[in-house]
Amino acid sequence: MGRIKKYFLICGLMLSGLASNSQVLISILLGDKLNTGKIEFGLSGGANWSTIKNLDEAKSLPGFNLGFYFDFKLKNPSWMVHTGVIVKSPMGANELPLYSLHDTHLDSAFVGGSVTRKLRYFNVPVMMKYKFRNNLFVKGGIQLGLLSKAYDEFKKSVIEDDDLEHKVKIKDQFHPLDGGLAFGIGYHLLKGNGMNFDIQYYHGLIDIVIDDTGIGQFNRVFYLTVGIPIGKHPKTDKTGQMEQ
């Protein structure tokens, strides 16, 4: 729990800095169009733990994510369409078995080391979101991803931790598109008008490996995210509800 709190603290500080610098520019460019009684726009970020199903001996890979989101209220204001872009969205797996680099010197240098597979996507969630009167919310839908980078990182500790490294680009081994199901639960502060915290899970449904001769491999990601609304906040009435 201490590590999770540390992640939330770091992400909160990062987002607060981004929010304060971005708010002026966004407000000048777009005025009140972003955060209204019908739309909420904000920055989001946090910690995530990813793995790849059916990848032998793979373990969870921790990382950070960062992006922006939109909540579009429907006729019933309890229902919203939640979308946006997770710009920084690391996926992959940790502590893979070593494999040959087809170089005698490199193979011998990394004996006793490990491999981390890092996949970088631009992810776009499209979900339905329902907020209860107590400001808890649930959401579910799909998430689509576009692969930007993929590489294996060979590591070995010689004198210090992981002081020997070597990267191998592997993007050509993976499909450029990913997609699957996403669902989560969270809570909105300040009577629904402030920061939001949520837990989300992504269950990939597309085999990410181009080579179809083996068993399929699928992305799995668990997110802990903080969202901060950006721009001018809508006014509230005496009950704390947003004016329409």
C-alpha positions as CSV (number, residue, x, y, z in Angstrom):
1,M,0.0,0.0,0.0
2,G,2.9,2.3,0.7
3,R,4.2,2.0,-2.9
4,I,0.7,2.7,-4.3
5,K,0.4,5.8,-2.2
6,K,3.8,6.9,-3.5
7,Y,2.7,6.5,-7.1
8,F,-0.5,8.5,-6.4
9,L,1.5,11.3,-4.7
10,I,4.0,11.5,-7.6
11,C,1.2,11.5,-10.2
12,G,-0.8,14.1,-8.3
13,L,2.2,16.5,-8.2
14,M,2.9,15.9,-11.9
15,L,-0.7,16.5,-12.9
16,S,-1.0,19.6,-10.6
17,G,2.0,21.2,-12.3
18,L,0.7,20.3,-15.8
19,A,-2.8,21.6,-14.9
20,S,-1.6,24.9,-13.6
21,N,0.5,25.6,-16.7
22,S,-2.1,24.3,-19.1
23,Q,-5.1,25.9,-17.6
24,V,-4.3,29.5,-18.7
25,L,-3.4,28.5,-22.3
26,I,-6.5,26.2,-22.7
27,S,-8.8,28.8,-21.2
28,I,-7.5,31.5,-23.5
29,L,-7.8,29.3,-26.6
30,L,-11.1,27.6,-25.9
31,G,-12.8,29.7,-23.1
32,D,-15.7,28.0,-21.4
33,K,-16.2,25.4,-24.2
34,L,-14.2,22.7,-22.5
35,N,-15.6,22.5,-19.0
36,T,-19.4,23.2,-19.1
37,G,-22.4,21.6,-17.5
38,K,-22.4,19.1,-20.4
39,I,-18.7,18.4,-20.9
40,E,-15.8,17.8,-18.6
41,F,-12.2,17.9,-19.9
42,G,-9.1,17.1,-17.9
43,L,-5.6,15.6,-17.6
44,S,-5.2,12.1,-16.3
45,G,-2.3,10.1,-15.1
46,G,-1.2,7.5,-12.7
47,A,0.5,4.1,-12.3
48,N,-0.1,0.9,-14.2
49,W,1.0,-2.7,-14.1
50,S,1.0,-4.6,-17.4
51,T,1.7,-8.2,-18.5
52,I,1.3,-10.3,-21.6
53,K,-0.9,-13.3,-21.4
54,N,0.7,-16.6,-22.7
55,L,4.2,-15.1,-22.7
56,D,6.2,-17.8,-20.8
57,E,7.5,-16.8,-17.4
58,A,6.6,-13.1,-17.9
59,K,6.0,-11.0,-14.8
60,S,4.2,-7.7,-14.3
61,L,5.8,-4.6,-15.5
62,P,5.2,-1.3,-13.5
63,G,5.0,2.0,-15.3
64,F,3.3,5.4,-15.5
65,N,0.6,6.7,-17.8
66,L,-0.4,10.2,-18.8
67,G,-3.1,11.6,-21.1
68,F,-6.3,13.6,-21.3
69,Y,-10.0,12.7,-21.1
70,F,-13.5,14.0,-22.0
71,D,-16.8,13.2,-20.2
72,F,-19.8,14.0,-22.4
73,K,-23.1,14.1,-20.4
74,L,-26.1,12.5,-22.0
75,K,-29.8,13.6,-21.6
76,N,-29.8,11.8,-18.3
77,P,-26.8,13.5,-16.6
78,S,-25.9,10.4,-14.6
79,W,-24.9,8.8,-17.9
80,M,-21.8,10.0,-19.8
81,V,-19.6,9.0,-22.7
82,H,-16.0,8.7,-21.5
83,T,-13.2,9.0,-24.0
84,G,-9.8,10.7,-24.5
85,V,-6.3,9.7,-25.3
86,I,-3.7,7.9,-23.1
87,V,-0.7,9.5,-24.7
88,K,1.9,7.8,-22.6
89,S,0.8,4.3,-22.0
90,P,3.5,1.7,-21.4
91,M,2.6,-2.0,-21.7
92,G,4.7,-5.1,-21.8
93,A,6.1,-7.6,-19.4
94,N,9.1,-8.1,-17.0
95,E,11.7,-10.7,-16.4
96,L,11.4,-12.7,-19.7
97,P,13.9,-15.6,-20.3
98,L,17.1,-14.7,-22.1
99,Y,17.3,-15.5,-25.8
100,S,20.2,-15.4,-28.2
101,L,21.2,-12.1,-29.8
102,H,23.2,-14.0,-32.4
103,D,26.3,-12.3,-31.1
104,T,28.8,-14.4,-29.1
105,H,30.1,-11.5,-27.0
106,L,26.6,-10.1,-26.2
107,D,25.2,-13.6,-25.4
108,S,28.1,-14.2,-22.9
109,A,27.9,-10.7,-21.4
110,F,24.2,-11.1,-20.5
111,V,24.4,-14.6,-19.0
112,G,22.5,-14.5,-15.7
113,G,20.6,-11.3,-16.8
114,S,17.0,-10.8,-17.8
115,V,14.8,-9.3,-20.5
116,T,12.1,-6.6,-20.2
117,R,9.6,-6.3,-23.1
118,K,8.4,-2.7,-23.5
119,L,5.5,-1.8,-25.8
120,R,4.4,1.8,-26.2
121,Y,0.8,2.6,-27.4
122,F,-1.4,5.6,-27.9
123,N,-4.6,4.3,-26.4
124,V,-8.2,5.6,-26.9
125,P,-10.9,4.4,-24.5
126,V,-14.5,4.7,-25.5
127,M,-16.7,3.8,-22.5
128,M,-20.1,4.4,-21.0
129,K,-19.9,5.9,-17.5
130,Y,-22.5,6.0,-14.8
131,K,-22.2,8.3,-11.8
132,F,-24.2,7.5,-8.6
133,R,-25.6,10.2,-6.3
134,N,-22.8,9.5,-3.8
135,N,-20.2,10.4,-6.6
136,L,-19.0,6.9,-7.1
137,F,-19.0,5.9,-10.8
138,V,-18.6,2.8,-12.9
139,K,-17.5,2.6,-16.5
140,G,-17.1,0.1,-19.2
141,G,-16.5,-0.2,-23.0
142,I,-13.7,-0.7,-25.4
143,Q,-10.1,0.6,-25.7
144,L,-8.2,0.9,-29.0
145,G,-4.4,1.2,-29.2
146,L,-1.9,2.3,-31.9
147,L,1.6,0.9,-31.4
148,S,4.4,3.5,-31.5
149,K,7.5,1.6,-30.1
150,A,8.4,-1.9,-29.2
151,Y,11.7,-3.2,-27.9
152,D,13.3,-5.7,-25.6
153,E,15.7,-4.4,-23.0
154,F,18.4,-6.8,-21.9
155,K,19.7,-6.0,-18.4
156,K,22.4,-7.4,-16.1
157,S,23.8,-6.2,-12.8
158,V,27.6,-6.2,-12.9
159,I,28.8,-3.6,-10.3
160,E,25.5,-1.8,-9.7
161,D,21.9,-2.7,-10.3
162,D,21.2,-3.1,-14.1
163,D,24.4,-1.2,-15.1
164,L,24.7,-3.3,-18.3
165,E,21.9,-2.7,-20.8
166,H,21.2,-3.5,-24.5
167,K,18.0,-2.7,-26.5
168,V,16.6,-4.6,-29.4
169,K,13.9,-3.1,-31.6
170,I,11.1,-5.6,-32.2
171,K,8.3,-3.4,-33.5
172,D,8.1,-5.3,-36.8
173,Q,7.1,-8.4,-34.8
174,F,3.9,-6.9,-33.5
175,H,0.5,-5.8,-35.0
176,P,0.2,-2.0,-35.2
177,L,-3.3,-2.0,-33.7
178,D,-4.6,-3.4,-30.4
179,G,-8.1,-3.5,-28.9
180,G,-10.0,-5.0,-26.1
181,L,-12.4,-4.5,-23.2
182,A,-12.0,-1.8,-20.5
183,F,-13.9,-1.3,-17.3
184,G,-13.4,0.4,-14.0
185,I,-14.7,2.1,-10.9
186,G,-13.9,5.4,-9.3
187,Y,-14.9,8.4,-7.2
188,H,-15.3,12.1,-7.9
189,L,-14.3,14.7,-5.2
190,L,-16.1,18.0,-4.3
191,K,-19.6,16.8,-5.0
192,G,-18.6,15.6,-8.4
193,N,-16.9,18.7,-9.6
194,G,-13.3,18.0,-8.5
195,M,-10.5,15.5,-9.0
196,N,-11.5,11.9,-9.7
197,F,-9.7,8.7,-8.8
198,D,-10.4,5.4,-10.5
199,I,-9.2,1.8,-10.9
200,Q,-9.4,0.4,-14.4
201,Y,-8.6,-2.9,-16.1
202,Y,-7.8,-3.5,-19.7
203,H,-8.4,-7.0,-21.2
204,G,-6.8,-7.2,-24.7
205,L,-8.7,-9.3,-27.3
206,I,-6.3,-9.0,-30.2
207,D,-3.3,-11.3,-30.6
208,I,-0.5,-8.7,-30.6
209,V,2.2,-10.9,-32.3
210,I,2.3,-11.1,-36.1
211,D,3.7,-14.7,-36.2
212,D,0.6,-16.9,-35.9
213,T,2.4,-20.2,-35.6
214,G,2.4,-20.1,-31.8
215,I,-0.2,-19.5,-29.1
216,G,-1.8,-16.0,-29.1
217,Q,-0.4,-13.3,-26.8
218,F,-2.6,-10.6,-25.3
219,N,-2.1,-7.3,-23.4
220,R,-3.4,-7.1,-19.8
221,V,-3.1,-3.8,-17.9
222,F,-4.3,-2.7,-14.4
223,Y,-4.5,1.1,-14.0
224,L,-4.7,3.4,-10.9
225,T,-5.5,6.9,-12.3
226,V,-6.0,10.5,-11.1
227,G,-8.0,12.9,-13.2
228,I,-7.9,16.7,-12.9
229,P,-10.4,18.9,-14.7
230,I,-8.8,21.7,-16.7
231,G,-10.2,25.1,-17.7
232,K,-12.9,27.2,-16.1
233,H,-15.0,25.2,-13.7
234,P,-18.8,25.5,-14.1
235,K,-20.6,27.4,-11.4
236,T,-22.5,25.5,-8.8
237,D,-25.8,26.4,-7.0
238,K,-26.3,26.3,-3.3
239,T,-26.8,22.5,-3.3
240,G,-23.4,22.0,-5.0
241,Q,-24.9,20.9,-8.3
242,M,-23.6,22.2,-11.6
243,E,-25.8,24.9,-13.3
244,Q,-27.1,24.0,-16.7
